Amino acid sequence: MTKALFLNCSLKSSEQPSNTEALMEEVISIFEEHRIESEIVRVVDHQIAFGVTEDEGEGDEWPAIFEKVKAADILIIGTPLWLGEKSSIATQVVERLYGGSGLTNDKGQYIYYNKVGGVIVTGNEDGAKHASASILYGLSHIGFTIPPNVDTYWVGEAGPGPSYIEAEGNKNEFTMQHAKIMAYNLIHFSKMLQLHPIPAEGNVVES
């Protein structure tokens, strides 16, 4: 079964509702129709050490999340916007993913080969495309395959105002259309790579 992992990089713990997670649920509903197994991890609920390795030692809870990343076929990073940028948690997640990027699969390719990645962004200010570009480039650089149109976002009017849930962002035609396109393209490419993995020719890491 194809597995999807959503890393919610909200600054809010699971005790509080997350606008980013609400948009994630729209994508998950499409995945469920196609029998994709999905899991959301609220990263801030865990003690994640700073660093650029896959394991920063005692007290670091990233290794357990990293195991979920390795088991997933689809990885989606979700982030709110703060001052037009992805959250500090999202930056930390990309750094920790980078920390494991030197590991290899059984063919000697980088470990994230044959996994697909996407991004979800919410906020009541500008910066969604900038945050998406940053995250998607990071995922591509470390080995994830990035299909077309695998970002969806919702932002409100300039200045303070209601966020995704309160503003009923799920009624925004553009956001919902792109959530659907993202879900289907991630499904298509994930299944394609499962049936036809990236050949090892020319991309095996020298030991």
trRosetta pair geometry for C-beta under 8 A, 3 or more apart (Angstrom, degrees):
i j d omega theta_ij theta_ji phi_ij phi_ji
1 35 6.7 -103 -141 146 103 97
1 36 7.7 153 172 -131 89 34
1 37 5.3 65 134 -12 125 118
2 35 7.7 102 40 106 94 74
2 36 5.0 -44 91 -121 107 82
2 37 7.0 168 89 24 50 78
2 73 4.9 -78 -154 48 79 149
2 74 6.9 47 167 -9 105 109
2 187 7.4 105 116 -134 165 72
2 190 5.6 90 -146 132 132 134
2 191 6.9 -60 -73 -74 142 77
2 194 7.2 -106 -92 -43 98 152
3 36 7.4 149 -110 -174 16 75
3 37 4.9 -30 -110 73 69 103
3 38 7.8 156 -164 -84 56 32
3 39 7.6 -2 -172 6 98 103
3 71 6.1 -22 83 132 158 85
3 72 4.9 -116 108 -123 102 57
3 73 5.4 120 52 9 65 87
3 74 7.1 -164 102 31 45 80
4 28 7.7 -169 89 -108 136 75
4 31 5.6 -81 16 -137 151 154
4 36 5.3 40 -11 157 117 117
4 37 6.9 170 24 85 72 48
4 38 4.5 -19 72 -104 106 78
4 39 7.4 169 91 25 60 61
4 72 6.3 66 -138 -156 17 109
4 73 7.0 -51 -73 63 55 80
4 74 4.0 -21 -111 73 83 116
4 75 7.7 -179 -158 -75 61 25
4 76 6.7 18 -179 -1 105 107
4 186 7.5 67 -111 139 122 135
5 38 7.8 171 -82 -153 24 57
5 39 5.6 -16 -116 66 66 94
5 41 6.9 3 -173 0 96 110
5 68 5.3 132 -117 146 143 103
5 69 6.2 -128 74 -96 161 49
5 71 7.8 102 -49 75 129 82
5 72 3.9 -83 -6 -83 112 154
5 74 7.0 168 24 89 61 62
5 75 5.4 -13 67 -111 97 69
5 76 7.3 180 91 29 49 68
6 24 5.1 97 -165 -157 153 134
6 27 7.9 141 -90 78 131 125
6 28 7.3 -63 -29 -68 146 109
6 38 6.5 28 -11 -173 110 101
6 39 6.9 -166 28 94 79 44
6 40 4.4 -26 75 -106 114 70
6 41 7.0 170 87 22 59 64
6 76 4.9 -18 -110 70 74 103
6 78 6.2 20 -176 -10 98 117
6 120 7.9 -1 -146 18 109 132
7 41 5.5 -18 -113 65 62 101
7 43 5.6 43 -174 -54 92 114
7 65 7.4 75 -109 -173 113 126
7 75 7.1 9 -4 -170 107 92
7 76 7.3 -178 25 89 67 51
7 77 5.2 -18 65 -113 104 67
7 78 6.9 -179 86 25 51 74
7 93 5.6 140 143 -149 147 152
8 18 6.0 63 179 139 138 164
8 20 5.6 144 -149 105 94 119
8 21 5.2 5 -117 -76 148 92
8 24 6.5 -81 -85 -29 105 156
8 40 5.7 30 -21 -174 117 103
8 41 6.7 -172 22 85 80 45
8 42 4.9 -29 70 -106 118 59
8 43 6.5 -164 76 -2 55 82
8 78 4.9 -18 -114 67 60 118
9 20 7.4 -75 54 135 60 170
9 43 5.5 2 -102 28 59 135
9 44 7.7 104 -156 -36 41 92
9 77 6.4 19 -15 -175 122 89
9 78 6.2 178 20 85 78 56
9 79 4.5 -14 68 -97 118 80
9 80 7.5 -141 95 14 78 69
9 86 7.2 23 99 175 145 99
9 87 4.9 176 134 61 104 124
9 89 4.0 176 -165 100 87 105
9 90 3.8 108 132 -66 168 76
9 93 5.8 -107 -90 -5 122 138
10 18 4.4 -99 -60 -132 164 123
10 19 7.8 142 -106 42 123 67
10 20 5.2 -165 -65 34 101 128
10 21 6.9 -50 -26 -27 139 97
10 42 6.6 -37 48 -146 107 93
10 44 6.5 -88 87 2 68 129
10 78 7.5 -8 -38 111 82 102
10 79 7.7 178 -64 -137 45 39
10 80 5.7 68 -115 -15 67 113
10 87 7.1 153 -124 -38 17 169
10 89 7.2 -13 64 50 21 151
11 44 6.2 109 -150 -79 29 155
11 80 6.9 -76 2 43 90 131
11 82 7.7 48 -24 -49 137 141
11 87 5.8 -158 -48 -148 91 134
11 88 7.6 58 -91 40 106 93
11 89 6.4 -177 -84 -13 61 124
12 15 7.9 -123 167 62 90 66
12 16 4.0 -94 -179 76 125 125
12 17 7.7 -8 124 74 155 31
12 18 5.6 -173 66 -87 122 88
12 42 8.0 -65 94 -163 67 126
12 44 7.0 141 76 58 22 151
13 16 6.1 89 61 15 63 94
13 42 6.8 97 -160 139 42 137
13 44 5.7 -117 -88 106 59 111
13 45 5.7 105 -146 -85 83 76
14 42 4.7 168 -66 37 92 161
14 45 5.4 14 -13 -76 107 132
17 21 7.6 -136 -175 58 59 119
17 22 7.3 34 175 -50 101 112
17 165 6.4 0 141 -27 132 169
18 21 3.7 75 81 7 114 109
18 22 6.7 -172 96 -15 61 78
18 42 7.2 -173 -34 -115 153 114
18 80 8.0 -123 -163 -51 90 114
19 22 5.5 -49 -153 27 35 116
19 23 7.0 30 152 -12 64 100
19 80 6.7 84 62 -99 108 107
19 122 4.5 -149 122 125 109 152
19 154 7.9 -119 163 74 112 119
19 163 4.6 -89 -80 144 154 122
19 164 3.8 126 -167 37 108 112
19 165 5.3 -126 -106 -15 78 91
19 169 7.6 71 -167 16 104 143
20 23 6.1 -59 -158 37 34 106
20 24 6.5 40 144 -23 66 105
20 78 4.3 137 169 153 115 116
20 79 6.5 -162 -119 85 147 3
20 80 5.4 -107 -46 -57 120 76
20 120 6.3 126 -164 113 84 108
20 121 7.6 -36 -118 -142 100 22
20 122 4.8 -154 -83 25 63 117
20 164 7.7 128 -59 20 34 151
21 24 5.0 -48 -148 33 40 120
21 25 6.5 49 152 -29 66 96
21 40 6.3 74 -134 -166 104 153
21 42 7.4 -24 -75 -88 133 99
21 78 7.0 128 -74 110 48 158
22 25 5.8 -45 -157 22 33 115
22 26 7.6 39 145 -22 57 94
22 122 7.8 58 55 -69 95 164
22 164 5.8 172 72 112 127 123
22 165 5.1 153 -33 -79 170 96
22 169 7.7 108 107 57 123 113
22 170 7.3 -99 152 -52 107 112
23 26 5.7 -40 -163 19 44 115
23 27 7.4 39 145 -10 65 99
23 78 7.2 162 75 -139 104 127
23 120 5.3 171 108 -178 118 126
23 122 5.6 172 -6 -59 140 121
23 152 6.9 -165 171 107 121 110
23 153 8.0 31 -176 -129 164 29
23 154 6.2 -164 -89 7 138 118
23 164 6.0 -69 -45 -173 106 158
23 169 6.9 -38 -80 104 103 131
23 170 7.8 -165 -100 -80 64 80
23 175 7.3 -85 -131 174 117 121
23 179 6.9 -140 -175 -97 86 129
24 27 5.8 -60 -162 38 42 108
24 28 6.2 42 145 -22 73 108
24 40 6.2 101 130 -103 149 124
24 76 7.1 151 -128 110 98 134
24 78 5.3 -61 -67 -65 115 156
24 120 5.7 174 -77 60 74 168
25 28 5.2 -50 -141 38 38 117
25 29 6.4 48 155 -29 66 97
26 29 5.9 -47 -155 24 30 114
26 30 7.4 26 148 -12 58 100
26 170 6.3 -179 -80 -122 129 100
26 176 6.7 -113 -174 -121 145 75
26 179 4.7 -7 116 173 122 158
27 30 5.9 -56 -161 34 39 109
27 31 6.4 41 144 -20 69 105
27 76 6.9 150 109 -123 159 175
27 120 7.0 -121 -13 -75 142 135
27 152 7.3 170 -67 37 116 141
27 179 5.3 -126 -71 -169 80 95
27 182 6.5 -48 -115 92 121 113
27 183 4.9 -179 -150 -78 79 108
28 31 5.2 -52 -147 37 39 116
28 32 6.3 45 153 -27 68 100
28 38 4.6 -156 -131 92 99 168
28 40 7.7 -56 -70 -48 144 108
29 32 5.7 -46 -149 28 31 115
29 33 7.1 37 149 -22 58 99
30 33 5.7 -49 -159 26 38 114
30 34 7.0 11 151 2 65 107
30 179 7.4 163 -10 139 137 90
30 180 6.2 160 -90 -121 152 62
30 183 3.9 59 91 151 143 164
30 184 7.2 -81 164 -51 138 71
31 34 6.1 -77 -157 50 35 96
31 36 3.6 -82 -173 67 94 122
31 38 5.1 93 97 -48 149 125
31 183 6.2 -125 -53 -153 74 111
31 187 7.3 -179 -112 -75 70 112
32 35 7.5 38 -170 -80 35 26
32 36 7.0 -87 -64 53 28 75
32 38 7.2 -72 -61 9 79 120
34 187 5.6 8 114 -132 164 148
36 74 7.2 2 -168 22 133 141
36 187 6.5 -109 -59 -104 139 101
39 68 6.8 -101 86 -162 140 130
41 45 7.8 -131 180 45 70 114
41 46 7.6 -8 175 -12 109 131
41 65 5.9 136 163 -125 166 107
41 68 6.7 128 -42 85 141 162
42 45 4.6 71 91 -11 99 115
43 46 6.2 -72 -168 38 46 104
43 48 6.4 -8 177 -26 96 146
43 65 7.3 49 -117 -118 83 160
43 89 5.2 145 87 178 129 122
43 92 7.8 160 152 83 141 113
43 93 6.0 -80 -113 -74 162 119
44 89 5.7 -64 -66 -103 91 149
46 61 4.2 -135 -178 99 106 138
46 62 7.5 133 130 -69 131 47
46 64 7.7 -146 -141 63 144 115
46 65 6.6 167 73 -43 172 125
47 59 6.0 -72 125 167 139 82
47 60 7.0 -129 113 -124 90 27
47 61 4.8 103 59 0 71 115
48 60 7.0 45 -147 -156 37 74
48 61 6.1 -77 -74 62 56 85
48 62 5.0 82 -135 -64 85 95
48 65 7.6 -19 -97 17 112 145
48 92 6.1 112 116 143 132 132
48 93 7.8 -27 -178 -80 164 66
48 96 6.8 -79 -173 -54 117 155
49 56 3.7 -128 87 78 142 148
49 57 7.3 25 -12 49 173 73
49 59 6.9 99 -63 99 114 90
49 60 4.0 -54 -1 -105 121 103
49 62 6.6 -94 33 -6 78 119
50 56 7.4 110 70 -112 34 166
50 92 6.7 -86 -108 -130 70 108
50 95 7.6 -1 -156 106 66 148
51 56 4.3 144 27 -93 152 124
51 60 7.9 -38 30 -116 132 143
51 95 7.4 151 89 138 28 115
51 96 7.2 61 76 -98 70 79
51 99 6.3 60 121 -98 80 149
52 95 5.4 -89 -91 177 82 88
52 96 7.3 -138 -116 -94 41 35
52 98 5.7 -37 -148 95 99 104
52 99 4.2 -176 176 -84 43 93
53 56 5.9 136 60 -74 106 66
53 99 4.3 -92 -34 -173 4 120
53 100 7.6 75 171 -64 38 60
54 62 7.4 -157 -177 120 45 115
54 63 6.7 78 149 -103 80 77
54 66 5.4 115 -162 -155 94 165
54 96 7.5 97 -116 -179 41 78
54 99 5.3 180 -52 119 47 98
54 100 3.7 78 -86 -88 107 95
54 103 6.9 25 -42 -30 149 130
55 60 6.3 143 -163 89 57 139
55 62 7.1 -168 -104 80 46 101
55 63 4.8 29 -100 -74 96 116
55 66 7.7 -105 -64 27 76 155
56 60 4.1 143 61 -82 88 155
56 62 6.8 64 11 31 100 128
57 60 5.8 90 60 0 42 122
60 63 6.5 83 111 -10 99 93
61 64 5.8 -36 -176 28 72 113
61 65 7.0 68 133 -13 78 102
62 65 5.5 -64 -154 43 46 109
62 66 5.7 51 150 -29 78 106
62 96 5.2 -124 -150 -161 145 146
63 66 5.3 -52 -142 35 33 118
63 67 6.7 42 156 -26 63 96
64 67 5.8 -45 -157 24 33 114
64 68 7.3 33 145 -15 59 100
65 68 5.5 -53 -160 33 42 113
65 69 6.6 46 143 -22 69 100
66 69 5.3 -46 -149 31 39 117
66 70 6.5 40 152 -19 66 102
66 96 7.3 -118 -76 150 108 109
66 100 5.8 148 -149 -57 127 157
67 70 5.7 -52 -149 36 33 111
67 71 6.4 27 153 -15 64 109
68 71 5.7 -60 -146 41 32 108
68 72 6.3 37 154 -32 66 108
69 72 5.8 -57 -149 26 29 114
69 75 6.2 29 -139 -99 83 132
69 97 7.0 -161 -154 -112 161 94
69 100 7.7 124 88 69 141 154
70 111 6.8 -44 -116 168 95 121
72 75 5.5 106 107 -69 139 80
72 115 6.7 69 101 -139 80 121
73 114 7.9 -59 -141 137 77 82
73 115 6.1 -161 -162 -124 35 72
73 116 7.0 17 149 24 71 87
73 190 4.7 88 144 -159 116 119
73 193 7.8 163 -164 77 101 115
73 194 6.7 -14 -135 -65 137 114
74 115 7.2 179 -83 -168 23 78
74 116 5.4 -19 -112 69 71 93
74 117 7.6 156 -163 -90 56 32
74 118 7.3 -2 -174 10 98 105
74 186 5.1 73 -133 170 129 119
74 187 7.8 -22 -72 -77 147 47
74 190 5.3 -49 -63 -82 98 144
75 115 6.1 34 -3 162 106 121
75 116 7.5 177 29 90 69 44
75 117 4.9 -21 72 -108 92 82
75 118 7.6 169 92 29 50 63
75 139 7.2 -173 86 -132 119 131
75 144 6.8 -92 48 -116 119 140
76 117 7.1 154 -87 -161 42 57
76 118 4.6 -18 -109 72 89 92
76 119 6.7 174 -161 -85 71 24
76 120 6.1 41 168 -10 114 103
76 186 7.6 -21 -68 -113 107 162
77 90 6.1 105 168 -139 121 98
77 93 6.3 162 -129 106 122 143
77 94 7.5 27 -119 -66 166 87
77 117 7.4 10 -2 -169 95 105
77 118 7.8 -175 27 93 63 46
77 119 5.3 -18 67 -112 84 79
77 120 7.5 -168 96 30 41 70
77 135 5.3 -145 76 -167 135 138
77 139 7.5 -162 -1 -60 125 126
78 119 7.2 152 -88 -165 40 55
78 120 4.1 -16 -109 68 89 105
78 121 7.4 -172 -154 -72 59 35
78 122 7.7 14 -176 3 99 96
79 86 4.4 10 143 -150 162 89
79 87 4.9 -157 -157 11 100 95
79 89 7.5 179 -119 74 94 90
79 90 4.0 -4 -95 -63 133 146
79 119 7.4 -21 15 -166 99 101
79 120 7.5 150 22 85 54 60
79 121 5.7 -13 69 -110 80 74
79 131 5.9 -138 83 173 130 135
79 135 7.1 -178 2 -61 134 145
80 87 5.5 59 55 -53 78 117
80 121 7.6 119 -123 -160 18 62
80 122 5.7 -39 -111 75 67 80
80 123 5.4 117 -173 -79 70 88
81 84 6.3 4 -177 -116 113 17
81 85 6.8 133 -154 58 70 27
81 86 7.2 -51 -105 -91 57 33
81 87 7.8 -118 -94 -50 15 73
81 121 6.3 56 -49 -178 98 104
81 122 7.2 -139 0 99 88 35
81 123 2.9 -34 36 -61 108 163
81 125 5.8 -143 110 66 128 87
81 126 7.7 -155 167 95 158 24
81 127 4.6 139 -146 74 131 122
81 128 6.6 -77 -60 -72 137 62
81 131 6.2 -127 -97 -33 91 149
81 155 7.0 8 17 -105 149 109
82 85 6.1 -39 71 62 67 80
82 87 6.0 77 6 -100 115 66
82 88 7.9 -33 50 -18 141 80
82 123 7.5 -142 -49 -122 40 130
83 125 7.8 -6 -96 99 14 150
83 127 7.8 84 109 -61 35 160
84 125 6.4 -89 -70 124 65 113
84 126 5.6 0 -111 92 98 77
84 127 3.4 170 -157 -76 58 130
84 130 6.5 26 165 56 90 146
85 127 6.1 -86 -45 -170 26 144
85 130 7.3 -68 -105 111 51 121
85 131 6.4 129 -170 -86 33 97
86 90 4.1 -89 159 80 116 144
86 91 6.3 143 96 -49 108 78
86 121 7.5 -90 -101 -113 83 110
86 131 4.0 133 -60 -143 86 105
86 134 6.1 -134 -6 75 129 134
86 135 6.3 122 -84 -51 157 108
87 90 4.7 105 58 1 78 99
87 91 7.3 -136 101 -2 48 84
88 91 5.5 -49 -153 34 39 115
88 92 6.4 41 149 -20 66 104
89 92 5.6 -53 -150 36 34 113
89 93 6.4 38 151 -22 66 103
90 93 5.6 -50 -147 33 33 113
90 94 6.6 32 155 -17 64 103
90 131 7.5 35 109 -166 162 109
90 135 6.6 -59 174 -90 121 119
91 94 5.9 -56 -152 36 31 109
91 95 6.4 32 150 -20 65 107
92 95 5.5 -54 -150 36 33 114
92 96 6.3 28 155 -16 67 106
93 96 5.8 -57 -146 39 31 106
93 97 6.3 33 153 -19 65 104
94 97 5.6 -51 -146 37 32 113
94 98 6.3 39 151 -23 63 104
94 135 6.5 -133 -79 -125 129 69
94 138 4.5 -8 -155 155 126 159
94 139 7.8 -93 -124 -56 96 68
95 98 5.5 -54 -152 34 30 115
95 99 6.6 40 147 -29 62 101
96 99 5.1 -41 -152 23 39 121
96 100 7.2 25 155 -8 62 99
97 100 6.3 -66 -160 40 35 99
97 101 6.7 56 143 -53 66 98
97 112 7.8 53 180 -75 104 141
97 138 7.4 96 77 145 127 111
97 139 7.5 -23 130 -102 155 68
97 142 6.1 144 134 79 99 167
98 101 5.3 -36 -153 -5 39 125
98 138 7.1 -75 -63 -170 108 102
98 142 5.7 -132 -105 -84 61 138
100 103 5.5 -26 178 7 75 119
100 111 6.5 -65 143 59 95 146
101 110 6.1 1 -179 -164 75 118
101 111 6.9 -149 -139 40 36 98
101 112 6.5 -32 -123 -4 80 120
101 142 3.9 -98 -113 -154 138 107
101 143 6.3 166 -149 1 98 115
102 110 7.6 -64 -123 -127 19 90
102 205 7.9 142 -163 -162 62 162
103 110 7.6 87 77 -158 50 56
103 111 4.2 20 92 -39 94 137
104 107 7.7 -123 167 71 101 53
104 108 5.2 -3 172 -149 142 33
104 109 6.1 143 -154 70 88 27
104 110 6.3 -66 -107 -101 66 24
104 111 5.9 -133 -108 -58 12 75
104 205 5.4 -135 -88 36 129 128
105 108 7.3 -57 68 11 63 17
105 109 5.2 -8 37 60 106 84
105 110 7.6 25 -5 95 90 22
105 111 5.6 138 -50 -117 76 51
105 113 6.2 -101 0 52 135 108
105 114 7.7 28 -52 25 168 119
107 113 8.0 -79 59 78 120 146
107 197 7.9 159 -15 131 155 140
107 200 4.3 -136 169 -87 123 127
107 204 6.8 -112 140 -102 80 98
108 200 6.5 71 56 -152 95 124
108 204 4.0 29 107 -151 120 99
108 205 5.8 -151 167 39 80 73
108 207 7.7 -81 -139 -47 113 98
109 113 4.3 -20 132 7 131 156
109 143 7.6 135 153 -146 95 129
109 198 6.9 131 -139 87 166 114
109 200 6.0 -129 -48 -118 107 79
109 203 5.6 33 -119 117 100 101
109 204 6.2 -74 -71 -102 61 52
109 205 6.9 123 -132 -12 23 91
110 113 5.5 119 70 -31 73 97
110 142 7.0 -162 163 169 141 58
110 143 3.9 -143 105 -88 128 144
110 203 7.7 -72 4 161 90 104
110 205 6.4 99 -61 -46 68 126
111 143 6.9 117 61 81 48 162
112 115 5.1 -82 -170 42 68 122
112 139 7.7 -147 167 -168 150 72
112 142 5.6 61 25 121 151 88
112 143 3.4 129 69 87 100 112
112 144 4.9 -57 156 -59 124 66
113 143 5.1 -74 -55 -179 60 113
113 145 7.9 62 -152 -35 47 94
113 197 7.5 70 138 -173 104 99
113 198 5.3 -104 -175 46 112 132
113 203 7.5 131 -99 127 143 134
114 145 7.2 21 -112 -9 16 121
114 193 4.5 164 -150 164 73 121
114 194 7.4 111 -180 -75 111 46
114 197 4.9 -24 -96 -135 134 90
114 198 5.9 -140 -64 8 82 94
115 143 7.5 58 45 116 100 92
115 144 5.4 -61 93 -120 91 80
115 145 6.9 166 83 21 39 84
115 190 7.9 7 -148 -117 41 89
115 193 7.7 -147 -52 111 16 156
116 144 6.4 101 -144 -176 19 93
116 145 4.9 -46 -100 75 71 92
116 146 7.2 134 -157 -95 73 28
116 147 6.0 11 -154 -15 127 102
116 150 7.5 -143 164 -120 105 163
116 186 5.3 167 114 -145 134 75
116 189 4.9 115 -94 100 147 117
116 190 5.0 -105 15 -71 129 81
116 193 6.9 170 -43 10 100 144
117 136 6.9 165 109 -126 112 65
117 139 3.9 -118 91 171 167 153
117 140 7.6 -134 52 -54 129 59
117 144 3.9 31 -13 160 122 150
117 145 7.3 152 13 68 78 43
117 146 5.8 -39 64 -92 91 77
117 150 7.1 121 106 123 49 145
118 136 7.8 0 -135 -98 32 99
118 146 7.8 135 -81 -138 53 76
118 147 7.8 -25 -75 46 99 94
118 150 3.6 -113 -110 165 97 105
118 151 6.5 -174 -169 -75 79 47
118 182 5.3 111 -156 -172 146 112
118 186 5.4 -63 -30 -77 134 129
119 131 7.5 -169 161 124 140 86
119 132 4.9 165 89 -130 138 76
119 135 4.6 118 -97 89 142 138
119 136 5.8 -102 -8 -56 129 88
119 150 7.0 90 19 122 66 81
119 151 4.8 -6 67 -113 93 89
120 151 7.5 177 -81 -155 33 58
120 152 5.7 -9 -116 66 76 83
120 153 7.0 160 -165 -85 47 58
120 179 7.9 42 -114 -110 109 90
120 182 8.0 141 -78 126 84 167
121 127 7.8 -136 176 105 140 77
121 128 4.4 155 102 -140 138 84
121 131 5.1 128 -112 84 140 130
121 132 5.8 -98 -19 -58 135 91
121 151 7.1 11 2 -173 106 102
121 152 7.8 -175 31 96 70 42
121 153 3.9 -10 67 -113 95 108
121 154 7.7 -177 97 32 64 49
121 155 7.7 -11 122 -55 101 95
122 153 6.7 -176 -76 -157 42 68
122 154 5.2 4 -119 60 81 90
122 155 7.3 169 -160 -77 42 55
122 163 6.7 74 154 -176 114 101
122 164 4.6 -47 -152 -37 133 135
122 169 7.2 159 -130 62 112 176
123 127 6.6 -15 68 58 156 105
123 128 6.8 -167 36 -71 110 87
123 154 7.9 160 33 92 46 61
123 155 5.3 -6 75 -113 77 88
123 156 7.6 -119 118 16 47 81
123 163 7.3 -51 -145 -131 22 98
124 155 6.5 142 -123 -165 20 66
124 156 3.8 -11 -135 39 79 120
124 157 7.4 -5 -173 52 87 49
124 159 7.9 -49 138 92 103 35
124 160 6.9 51 112 -150 136 31
124 161 4.9 -170 -173 64 135 83
124 162 6.9 159 -102 85 136 29
124 163 5.2 -98 -44 -92 110 67
124 167 7.8 141 -101 -24 105 144
125 155 6.5 -84 66 -160 18 115
125 156 7.6 -8 -43 58 38 81
125 158 6.8 61 -127 -134 69 51
125 159 7.5 113 -96 -23 92 12
126 155 6.4 88 -94 170 35 160
126 158 7.1 -1 -28 -102 99 84
127 130 5.0 -62 -158 47 63 116
127 131 5.5 62 145 -24 89 104
127 155 7.6 142 43 -100 65 146
128 131 6.0 -58 -147 38 27 107
128 132 6.2 27 156 -19 64 110
128 151 7.9 145 158 156 94 121
128 153 3.7 119 -165 165 137 162
128 154 7.8 154 -99 44 148 17
128 155 5.3 -131 -35 -36 124 123
129 132 5.5 -53 -143 39 32 114
129 133 6.2 37 157 -23 65 105
129 151 7.8 111 -118 118 56 151
129 153 7.6 -126 -57 20 54 157
130 133 5.9 -54 -149 33 27 111
130 134 6.5 27 154 -19 62 107
131 134 5.8 -56 -151 35 31 113
131 135 6.4 22 157 -12 66 109
132 135 6.1 -62 -147 41 29 104
132 136 5.9 20 162 -13 68 114
132 151 4.0 53 -150 -142 137 153
132 153 6.7 -102 -51 -46 127 129
133 136 6.1 -60 -138 43 24 105
133 137 6.1 25 163 -19 63 110
134 137 6.2 -59 -149 35 22 108
134 138 6.5 22 155 -19 60 109
135 138 5.7 -57 -152 35 31 113
135 139 6.4 27 154 -17 67 105
136 139 5.8 -52 -146 37 34 109
136 140 6.2 34 155 -18 65 107
136 146 5.4 89 -169 -132 100 146
136 150 7.3 137 -113 78 123 100
136 151 6.6 -77 -51 -59 133 118
137 140 5.7 -57 -147 39 31 111
137 141 6.1 34 156 -25 67 109
138 141 5.8 -56 -146 33 27 113
138 142 6.7 7 162 -4 62 108
139 142 6.5 -70 -151 43 28 97
139 144 4.0 -36 165 46 94 139
139 146 6.3 117 93 -71 112 108
140 143 8.0 156 -177 24 26 11
140 144 6.0 -80 -81 70 35 82
140 145 7.8 51 -115 -128 73 18
140 146 4.9 -49 -76 -11 104 127
145 189 6.1 -153 116 162 127 130
145 193 6.4 -179 20 -71 154 146
145 198 7.7 178 -64 -52 123 125
146 150 6.2 -146 -167 42 74 133
147 150 5.2 98 67 -44 83 125
147 185 4.2 -180 124 155 138 108
147 186 6.2 -161 32 -80 136 46
147 188 7.1 118 -131 70 156 98
147 189 4.2 -149 -69 -26 126 150
148 185 6.0 -118 66 -148 66 152
149 178 6.7 -130 -179 -144 102 85
149 181 4.8 -42 132 135 132 126
149 182 6.3 -125 132 -77 76 65
149 185 5.9 129 72 -8 90 160
150 182 4.8 106 -139 -138 49 87
150 185 5.7 -124 -75 89 90 124
150 186 5.8 104 -126 -63 118 94
151 178 7.2 -23 97 166 51 126
151 182 6.7 -179 15 -97 10 129
152 175 6.0 97 178 -161 102 64
152 178 4.0 159 -110 113 92 103
152 179 4.4 101 -158 -74 173 61
152 181 7.8 146 -73 55 109 89
152 182 5.0 -108 -28 -10 108 144
153 175 6.8 -103 87 -118 33 94
153 178 7.6 -23 20 93 57 146
154 164 4.9 97 89 -108 137 104
154 167 8.0 175 158 80 126 124
154 169 4.0 55 -170 -163 160 138
154 172 5.9 141 -119 39 109 153
154 175 4.6 18 -78 -107 95 147
156 161 4.8 -148 134 89 144 122
156 162 6.3 160 -108 75 154 61
156 163 6.7 -111 -23 -109 131 35
156 164 7.9 -136 -46 -64 98 49
156 167 5.6 -170 -97 -60 115 168
157 161 5.5 50 55 9 92 168
161 167 7.4 52 138 -75 100 127
162 166 3.8 -125 -161 101 110 116
162 167 4.1 147 109 -58 114 89
163 166 5.8 76 52 28 61 103
163 167 6.4 -148 99 1 17 107
163 169 7.9 -46 149 -28 52 128
164 167 6.2 -70 -133 48 15 100
164 169 3.9 -52 -152 9 74 144
164 170 7.9 78 171 -34 92 70
165 168 7.8 19 173 -72 29 36
165 169 7.2 -41 -54 17 23 101
168 171 4.8 12 142 10 103 116
169 172 5.2 -27 -166 -1 59 120
169 175 5.9 -20 169 67 94 169
170 175 7.7 -106 -110 97 29 125
170 176 6.6 76 -166 -77 53 111
171 176 7.8 -23 -148 -30 9 133
172 175 4.1 53 90 18 115 114
172 176 6.3 158 81 -12 61 88
173 176 6.1 -64 -144 43 27 105
173 177 6.0 29 159 -23 65 110
174 177 5.9 -57 -147 35 25 111
174 178 6.4 14 159 -10 62 110
175 178 6.1 -65 -150 42 27 103
175 179 6.3 32 152 -24 65 106
176 179 5.4 -47 -144 32 34 116
176 180 6.6 35 155 -18 63 102
177 180 5.8 -58 -157 35 31 110
177 181 6.4 28 150 -17 67 106
178 181 5.3 -46 -138 38 40 112
178 182 6.0 45 158 -22 67 104
179 182 5.9 -54 -147 37 26 112
179 183 6.4 28 154 -21 62 107
180 183 5.8 -55 -147 35 29 111
180 184 6.3 20 160 -11 65 109
181 184 6.2 -63 -148 42 27 105
181 185 6.1 20 160 -14 66 113
182 185 6.1 -62 -143 41 25 105
182 186 6.2 24 161 -17 64 110
183 186 6.0 -61 -150 37 25 109
183 187 6.4 24 154 -18 63 109
184 187 5.6 -54 -148 37 33 113
184 188 6.2 34 155 -22 67 105
185 188 5.6 -48 -141 35 34 112
185 189 6.2 23 163 -10 66 108
186 189 6.3 -60 -141 43 26 102
186 190 5.9 28 160 -22 63 113
187 190 5.9 -60 -144 37 24 111
187 191 6.3 18 162 -13 63 109
188 191 6.3 -66 -155 39 23 104
188 192 6.2 24 152 -21 63 112
189 192 5.3 -52 -144 36 34 117
189 193 6.2 30 159 -16 67 106
190 193 6.0 -59 -148 38 28 105
190 194 6.4 29 153 -21 63 106
191 194 5.6 -52 -146 34 34 113
191 195 6.4 24 157 -10 66 107
192 195 6.1 -65 -152 43 27 103
192 196 6.0 -38 171 44 67 101
193 196 6.7 -76 -121 72 26 62
193 197 5.9 57 -179 -107 70 50
193 198 6.9 -10 -140 -29 99 78
194 197 7.4 17 -128 -65 15 79
198 203 7.0 -28 140 58 121 150
199 202 7.9 52 101 30 98 91
199 203 8.0 117 95 29 61 109
200 203 6.6 -130 -162 62 41 81
200 204 5.2 39 178 -61 97 102
